[in-house]
């Protein structure tokens, strides 16, 4: 039981110190990048649903967008 508790403390400490975070960006910058990516992906998902349901044509990042 003591070994398991020590292992959990070590694992928790490793993740608390940054884990797999990129050293090039701060936590706030990584969070901002994640939210920006989620926003873009959600817009793409809604655009795909609208195109599949024939509500309106696709408008963003398609192979037919030749602007």
Secondary structure, DSSP 8 states (H G I E B T S, - for coil): -HHHHHHHHHHHHHHHTTTT--TTS-HHHHHHHHHHHHHHHHHHHHHHHHHHTTSS---SS-TT---
